[in-house]
């Protein structure tokens, strides 16, 4: 069984164990084309058992160290990965911030599952982990991400030219952030 961190009405959100790599591999293979426009270019090694196992072990380690939180979205039976949600680049000290990234399986788009996930995970990041700021950036023509982040209360803070190399080319990004509502004073 995966390590469940958060339960929502329709999702179990947590971490996989190395022996569960087939769940993540199936999700990655099934969504390779769907995710390609929104992610860095991936070589075939990215989808290998050894690399997936390393990423799962790394996610467990960084979770334990509280330096990054790479969550897997599972159905309620814990037998199918339907998305991922990452809070990475965690910085403590006076900043208390992290970057959010996420992706969902093509057949689960448009059903509110990512918004359900992000609502629960941002609550976890703010109330359990006590972060002050979550930053999320999106490619300007990614209207689904814009809509999701806006609905969650993320506010536009800027525009970064040629910010990340996505789908093989440097692309502009809209910069947004959400501040912990308990830290607004």
C-alpha positions as CSV (number, residue, x, y, z in Angstrom):
1,X,0.0,0.0,0.0
2,X,1.3,3.5,-0.8
3,X,2.0,5.9,2.1
4,X,-1.1,8.0,2.3
5,X,-0.5,11.5,3.6
6,X,-3.8,13.2,2.7
7,X,-7.2,11.8,1.9
8,X,-9.9,13.8,0.0
9,X,-13.3,12.8,-1.1
10,X,-12.1,11.2,-4.4
11,X,-8.3,10.9,-3.9
12,X,-5.5,9.4,-1.8
13,X,-2.5,11.6,-2.0
14,X,0.9,10.3,-0.8
15,X,4.1,8.6,-1.6
16,X,4.8,5.3,-3.4
17,X,7.2,2.7,-2.1
18,X,9.9,1.5,-4.5
19,X,8.2,-1.9,-5.0
20,X,5.1,0.1,-6.3
21,X,7.0,1.6,-9.3
22,X,4.7,-0.1,-11.8
23,X,1.9,2.3,-10.7
24,X,4.0,5.3,-11.6
25,X,5.5,3.7,-14.7
26,X,2.0,3.0,-16.1
27,X,0.9,6.6,-15.5
28,X,4.0,8.0,-17.1
29,X,3.8,5.8,-20.2
30,X,0.0,6.4,-20.6
31,X,0.5,10.2,-20.4
32,X,3.7,10.6,-22.3
33,X,2.2,12.5,-25.2
34,X,-0.3,14.4,-23.1
35,X,2.3,15.8,-20.8
36,X,5.0,16.5,-23.4
37,X,3.9,20.1,-24.1
38,X,4.1,21.0,-20.4
39,X,7.3,19.3,-19.3
40,X,11.0,19.2,-20.1
41,X,12.0,16.9,-23.0
42,X,12.3,13.4,-21.6
43,X,14.6,10.7,-23.0
44,X,13.7,7.0,-22.9
45,X,15.7,6.4,-19.8
46,X,13.3,8.6,-17.8
47,X,10.7,5.9,-18.2
48,X,12.9,3.0,-17.2
49,X,12.3,1.0,-14.0
50,X,15.7,1.9,-12.6
51,X,15.1,5.7,-13.0
52,X,11.5,5.5,-11.7
53,X,12.7,3.6,-8.7
54,X,15.4,6.2,-8.0
55,X,12.8,9.0,-8.2
56,X,10.5,7.1,-5.8
57,X,13.3,6.6,-3.3
58,X,14.4,10.3,-3.7
59,X,10.8,11.4,-3.0
60,X,10.7,9.3,0.2
61,X,14.1,10.8,1.3
62,X,13.2,14.4,0.5
63,X,9.9,14.0,2.3
64,X,11.7,12.7,5.3
65,X,14.2,15.6,5.1
66,X,11.3,18.0,4.5
67,X,13.2,19.5,1.5
68,X,10.6,18.6,-1.1
69,X,7.2,16.9,-1.2
70,X,6.6,14.8,-4.3
71,X,3.0,13.5,-4.0
72,X,1.3,10.9,-6.1
73,X,-2.5,11.2,-6.7
74,X,-4.1,7.8,-6.5
75,X,-7.7,6.6,-6.9
76,X,-9.5,5.4,-3.7
77,X,-8.4,1.8,-4.4
78,X,-4.7,2.9,-4.5
79,X,-4.3,0.9,-7.7
80,X,-4.0,3.7,-10.3
81,X,-1.9,6.9,-10.4
82,X,-4.0,9.7,-11.8
83,X,-1.6,12.6,-11.3
84,X,1.3,14.1,-9.5
85,X,1.7,17.2,-7.3
86,X,5.1,18.5,-6.2
87,X,6.2,21.1,-3.7
88,X,9.9,21.4,-4.5
89,X,12.7,23.9,-3.9
90,X,11.6,24.2,-0.3
91,X,13.5,27.0,1.5
92,X,13.1,27.5,5.2
93,X,14.6,30.4,7.2
94,X,13.1,33.8,6.5
95,X,11.6,32.8,3.1
96,X,9.6,29.7,4.1
97,X,8.6,29.0,0.5
98,X,8.4,26.3,-2.1
99,X,7.5,25.9,-5.8
100,X,4.4,23.9,-6.9
101,X,4.2,21.7,-10.0
102,X,1.5,19.3,-11.0
103,X,0.1,17.2,-13.7
104,X,-3.0,15.0,-14.2
105,X,-3.8,12.1,-16.5
106,X,-5.5,13.2,-19.7
107,X,-8.7,11.3,-19.0
108,X,-9.2,12.9,-15.6
109,X,-8.9,16.5,-16.8
110,X,-12.0,18.7,-16.3
111,X,-13.4,16.9,-13.3
112,X,-12.0,19.1,-10.6
113,X,-9.6,16.5,-9.3
114,X,-6.5,18.7,-9.5
115,X,-8.3,21.5,-7.8
116,X,-9.4,19.0,-5.1
117,X,-5.8,17.8,-4.7
118,X,-4.3,21.3,-4.7
119,X,-6.8,22.6,-2.2
120,X,-5.9,19.7,0.2
121,X,-2.1,19.8,-0.4
122,X,-1.8,23.6,-0.1
123,X,-3.7,23.3,3.2
124,X,-1.2,20.7,4.3
125,X,1.8,22.8,3.2
126,X,0.5,25.8,5.1
127,X,-1.0,24.3,8.2
128,X,1.1,21.2,8.8
129,X,4.4,22.2,7.3
130,X,4.0,25.9,8.2
131,X,5.2,27.4,4.9
132,X,4.6,31.0,4.2
133,X,4.5,31.1,0.4
134,X,3.8,28.7,-2.5
135,X,4.9,29.8,-5.9
136,X,3.4,28.3,-9.1
137,X,4.3,29.3,-12.6
138,X,2.6,28.4,-15.9
139,X,3.1,28.8,-19.6
140,X,0.8,31.7,-20.7
141,X,-1.3,29.5,-23.1
142,X,-1.9,26.9,-20.4
143,X,-5.4,28.1,-19.7
144,X,-6.3,25.1,-17.5
145,X,-3.5,25.8,-15.1
146,X,-4.4,29.5,-15.1
147,X,-8.0,28.7,-14.2
148,X,-7.0,26.1,-11.5
149,X,-4.5,28.4,-9.8
150,X,-6.8,31.4,-9.9
151,X,-9.7,29.4,-8.4
152,X,-7.3,28.4,-5.5
153,X,-6.4,32.1,-4.9
154,X,-3.0,32.2,-6.5
155,X,-2.2,35.8,-7.5
156,X,-0.2,36.9,-10.5
157,X,3.2,38.4,-9.4
158,X,5.0,38.7,-12.6
159,X,6.0,37.5,-16.0
160,X,9.3,35.7,-16.7
161,X,10.7,35.7,-20.3
162,X,12.3,32.5,-21.4
163,X,12.0,31.1,-17.9
164,X,12.1,27.3,-18.3
165,X,13.1,25.0,-21.1
166,X,9.8,23.1,-21.7
167,X,9.1,20.8,-24.6
168,X,12.6,21.5,-26.0
169,X,12.4,25.3,-26.1
170,X,12.8,28.2,-23.6
171,X,9.3,29.4,-22.8
172,X,7.9,32.4,-21.0
173,X,5.9,31.8,-17.7
174,X,3.4,33.7,-15.7
175,X,4.6,33.8,-12.1
176,X,2.0,33.4,-9.3
177,X,2.0,32.8,-5.6
178,X,-0.3,32.0,-2.7
179,X,0.4,33.3,0.8
180,X,-0.5,31.4,3.9
181,X,-3.7,33.2,5.0
182,X,-2.5,32.9,8.6
183,X,0.7,34.9,7.8
184,X,-0.9,38.0,6.2
185,X,0.0,40.3,9.0
